[in-house]
């Protein structure tokens, strides 16, 4: 990309990000091949396993597989820590598990993977092959999740997971447009760079206005719900020590609406799936003026174009868009305002607990 005098995207390498996109496209081919292997061998159920942020990230795939899958498909999103103490009655030696760990050492996931392997259950992981989880799963069953340049939100992880899950659906005859989807998203990363550029001024404005707020509310639904949790909990709570309340559009009217009042920043993330109708109901309430709260912020993925992408695929890409906007850009500007290092932890990974 041509060098410009002014910084278009703060603390972000456009060239590095696009290069990572090319690499993740190639990595996606391996995820597709792993899904083909699973389809050839057969399976009775698919388990998506994470903990914390990876659990949030896999939520969008659970939604998509249930949306596009057939009535006989069994897909379960499980939390590694809970599985370690509870198990799951539907998991058998014929089941398949997809998990993820950027560090490669997440203790709850590592414990679960070891137990699953002992039971003869197939486990595939988005993680570094040389890590403890990668070693437990086997290098041939791993795809590296982290980017080489450290850019972006979670969208490349979403892409890899989607390659696996949507390919399984394709092999079941549920998602015949898989190849078309892969082709149309091959160069999506350049468009996500452009989306960042367009959102950059607003990200700075929102951070200056709300990064120091003592409490913020976040509302999302459907394919965006996992990203809503991730930004609230993993970015703002863990990395910025900010107090948040995250709630679905479906549940907002069953308690949380009473907390909206003047001075409380509220963010509504609007998606492009069936749940948008629920988002619109929340938006109508927030804009009605009855609460007296003027700190209402709507971020709608439908407002950000992806040239060359068919409308039927936007529901899949909508979490990628939101992650680019908030987990990447908004988080970066929060850090500049709070002066709180996103990489600093006082408890997390500091000692055993």
Secondary structure, DSSP 8 states (H G I E B T S, - for coil): ----SS-SSTT--HHHHHHHHHHHHHHHHHHHHHHHHHHHH--S-EEEEE-THHHHHHHHHHHHHHHHS-TT--EEEEEHHHHHHH--TT--TT-EEEEEESSS--HHHHHHHHHHHHTT-EEEEEE-TTSHHHHHH-GGGEE--S-SS--SSSHHHHHHHHHHHHHHHHHTTS-TTHHHHHHHTTTHHHHHHHHHHHHHHHHHHHHHHHTT-SEEEEEE-GGGHHHHHIIIIIIIIIIH--EEEEEETTTGGGTGGGG--TT-EEEEEE-SSTTHHHHHHHHHHHTTSSS----EEEEEGGGS--TT--GGGHHHHHHHHHIIIIIIIIHHHHHHHH---TT--SSTTTS--
